[in-house]
Amino acid sequence: MALRAAALFLTLCAGVHSEQDATDLFTVKLLARISAIDAAIEGALGVAAVDLATGRIIAYNAGTAFPQASVIKV
């Protein structure tokens, strides 16, 4: 019984680890695609996205200050 419990625990841990790896891989690939788009255009690009289910944030050029120009309307 203890062996089964240990096997179940290890299986669940492996699943969580794989899910985390998939999330990290997704983030790396997404940021690489955004970077490729940024390299192909003129001007400055900034992107921010929030996963509403988990609260996780993905940001590209988050520390860059962008002039507002006509983006904000009063």
C-alpha positions in Angstrom: 0.0 0.0 0.0 2.8 2.4 0.8 4.4 1.6 -2.5 1.2 2.5 -4.3 0.9 5.7 -2.4 4.5 6.6 -3.3 4.0 5.8 -6.9 0.8 7.9 -7.0 2.6 10.8 -5.4 5.5 10.6 -7.9 3.0 10.4 -10.8 1.2 13.5 -9.6 4.4 15.4 -9.0 5.6 14.5 -12.5 2.3 15.8 -13.9 2.7 19.1 -12.1 6.3 19.4 -13.3 5.3 18.7 -16.9 2.5 21.3 -16.7 4.9 23.9 -15.4 7.4 23.0 -18.1 4.6 23.4 -20.7 3.7 26.8 -19.3 7.3 27.9 -19.3 7.8 26.7 -22.9 4.6 28.5 -24.0 6.0 31.7 -22.4 9.3 31.4 -24.1 7.8 30.7 -27.5 5.3 33.5 -27.1 8.0 36.0 -26.2 10.1 34.8 -29.1 7.3 35.4 -31.5 6.6 38.9 -30.1 10.3 39.6 -30.4 10.3 38.6 -34.0 7.4 40.9 -34.7 9.1 43.7 -32.9 12.2 43.2 -35.0 10.2 43.3 -38.2 8.4 46.6 -37.6 9.5 50.2 -37.1 8.9 51.9 -33.8 8.5 50.5 -30.4 6.4 47.5 -29.3 5.2 46.7 -25.9 2.8 43.9 -24.9 1.2 42.8 -21.7 -1.2 40.0 -21.1 -2.8 38.7 -17.9 -4.2 35.2 -17.5 -7.5 35.9 -15.7 -7.7 32.4 -14.4 -4.2 32.3 -12.8 -3.2 35.9 -12.5 0.0 35.1 -14.4 1.4 38.1 -16.3 3.4 37.9 -19.6 5.1 41.2 -20.5 7.4 42.3 -23.3 9.2 45.7 -23.0 7.3 46.3 -19.7 9.9 48.7 -18.4 9.8 50.9 -21.5 8.0 54.3 -21.4 5.8 54.9 -24.4 4.4 58.3 -25.4 0.6 58.3 -25.2 0.0 60.3 -28.4 -3.5 59.6 -29.6 -3.9 56.3 -27.6 -5.8 58.0 -24.7 -9.0 59.9 -25.5 -10.6 62.3 -23.0 
